[in-house]
Amino acid sequence: MLRVFIVLLGISSFYCDAELVVSDATVRLLPPGVPNTAAYFSIENLSKKTEVLIAASSNIADKAELHNHVFINDMMRMQQQESIQIEPGETVHFKPGGLHIMLFGLNQKLEENQKVSLRLLTQDGEAIDFEATVARPSHAKHH
C-alpha cells in the first residue's frame, strides 16, 4: 500500500512540473484577403523548472511561427524565434510590438468572436493546446 502511494505521489509531481497556463488568447482580425495574422496571449510557468517553447501550430493556418519584434539597423522588424524560455513562476506576454505567433497562409475566413485552436510545443515534447478568440485589433485584450 505504501509503495502505491509513493508511486502515485511521484506521478502527481511529474504532471505538476510541466504546467504552463495560457490566458487572454486572441487572434487579430484583419481585412478579408489578408493571408497572415498574429496571435497574442499570456503564458505562465507554474512549474519549478524552466520551460522552453520551440514551435506553434493552428487549425486556421498552413504555418505558425514564434516571432518577436526586434530593432535591427534602427528599424523595428519581425524575427522568427527558434525558442522562447519561460522561467519558473514567470509569465510571458505575447503582445503587439513584442512576442507573438505569426499565422501564415490562413485557410479560412476569420470572423469576429470565432474560436480557433492553437498549439504550442515545448522542448520536452509537451503540447499545450488552447483556444483563442478572433478580435479586432482595438478590442483585443493584451496585458
CORGI-V28591 format. One record per backbone hydrogen bond with DSSP energy under -1.0 kcal/mol. CO is the residue of the C=O (numbers start at 1). NH is the residue of the N-H. If there is no record, write none. Layout:
BEGIN
co = [CO/CO]
nh = [NH/NH]
END
This chain:
BEGIN
co = [1/2/3/4/5/6/7/8/9/10/11/12/13/16/19/21/23/25/26/27/31/35/37/38/39/40/41/42/43/44/45/51/52/53/55/57/60/63/65/66/67/68/70/72/75/77/79/84/86/87/90/92/94/95/99/100/101/102/103/104/104/105/111/114/116/117/118/119/120/121/121/122/126/128/130/132/133/134/135/136/136]
nh = [5/6/7/8/9/10/11/12/13/14/15/16/17/19/46/44/42/133/40/135/34/106/103/28/101/26/94/23/92/21/89/86/123/84/121/119/107/104/102/81/100/79/77/75/72/70/68/53/51/90/45/43/41/98/95/67/39/65/37/62/63/62/114/134/132/59/130/57/128/54/55/125/122/120/118/116/27/113/29/139/140]
END
